[in-house]
Amino acid sequence: MKKRSFGFSGILTLAIAMSGEAQARPISDEEAALLREEITRLKSRVEELEKRLADSTEPAPPQQPNVPQLAERKEPEKTEPPLQVEWKGSPQFVQDDRAFKVKGRIQADANYVSAPAGLDDRGLGFSSEFRRIRLGGEGKLGSGFGYKLELELSDNAVDLVDTFVTYKNGPWLLTLGNQNQFQSLDELTGDTTGSFMERAAFTDAFNFERRLGFSAQYETGPLLAQLGVFTDDISALANDSDGPAGGDENNSFSIDGRLVYAPKLGETQLHFGASGHLRNLRRITEDGVRYRQRPFIHSTNSRLIGTATLSVDRETSYGLELAGIRGRWHAVAESHWLQARRLDAPSAHFWGGYVEMGYFLTPGDSRPYDNGIFGNAKPTAPLGKDGIGAVQLNLRYDYLDLNSRDARGGTQDGYFAALIWTPLRYLRFNLNYGYIEYAGAIPLADGRSNYGLHVVGSRFELDF
């Protein structure tokens, strides 16, 4: 509200207006004196009121220019992506591009090998064992890096199996650590996803195993190329003794490569593979090398065919692979050749191979295939969910020849059948039967080295 001011001229005008009589006649000196006294009193009163009014009224704050205010900028809060838990036989924890999964494996066998009459070998007959007990984990660290670590109890010893660090970038996969060496389709296929309890005879006879090294893999479409440089298996590198058998003197190495072409023609998955291997045994040749094989099952340590100890300083080998999957059917054929260069004799040449056919008796089931190997079957109708799981029948002919020049290890023809029941994914029951014909094997009491025997194997296996 605007403050009203009453000055002296205002009071005078008011006094004159109120005294209409003063305008009509002259004012005497006495009246003028009284009027002046009244005006002075009123003026003093008005000044007092103006002072009180001024003291009680605060001055208005100065008006600020109308400048728009900028909103305060806030940094967005950084939140971690949610942690997800998936079930893949065991819990798998996933967060963004990082993951971790516990891995384990149990395999227990009960087996029988018929001992030929006249062969005094207590390792034959009935035997049983925990074939493998494995525990470990695998995961992803982010930015393309991953890892896997597994410990295995087998043959009453604890060993490192798949133990490595990986880096994945597009079609490339780099692996550093203890790993397989791309030697065979049957060897690279997991032992809980294979079509028989044990792999083909040549994979064991030719000493295929994991070794410490570095490998690179390139996969694009149906093409897969693998190449690696390796030293020796971890137990052979252990530096717990000195001398020729000591790990500090083991400087062997190998170069291994594999090429796979796996086109899909309609509903048929094809597989064409080839591998090549060069190993220089170097200083460990003083211990010598043996090439031999069990009668199929692992729970017996008897070897009825095998070479004597050979002074081998270099191994050169190559293999061919052929496979196909269509619906419930699958078929496989492999062959592998090994040349062992000896220091004191001409090179020895050995070879082995197999052909196989399999069929799922349960509708809708098929053998999985990925990344150049066979995978773990997933029952279309698991047990307890309107089904009995997956049932598979496999047949295989397996051949191994360990004869070459003066190195006479013998030969074997194996005829095998397998019935596999997978009630739930990751759980299998495996029943195998085989008949093996030997030529040039360990002689019987009557001197015969050509004879045959029967093998029955059974296994339950849990893999997660």
Buried (B, 14 or more C-beta within 10 A) or exposed (E): EEEEEBEEEEBBEEBEEEEEEBEEEEBEEEBEEEBEEEBEEBBEEBEEEBEEEEEEEEEEEEEEEEEEEEEEEEEEEEEEEEEEEEEEBEEBBBBEEBBBBBBBBBBBBBBBBBBBEEBEBEBBEEBEBEBBBBBBBBBBBEEBBBBBBBEBEBEEEEBBBBBBBBBBEEEEBBBBBBBBBBBBBBBBBEBBBBBBBBBBBBBBBBBBBBBBBBBBBEBEEBBBBBBBBBBBBBEBBEEEEEEEEBBEBBEBBBBBBBBBBBEEEEEEBBBBBBBBBBBBBBEBBEBBBBBBBBBBBBBBEBBBBBBEEBBBBBBBBBBBBBBBBBBBBBBBBBBBBBBBBBEEBEBBBBBBBBBBBBBBEBEEBBBBBEEBBBEBBBBBBBBEEEBBBBBBBBBBBBBBBBBBEEBBBBBBBBBBBBBBBBBBBBBBBBBBBBBBBBBBBBEBEEEBBEBBBEBBBBBBBBBB
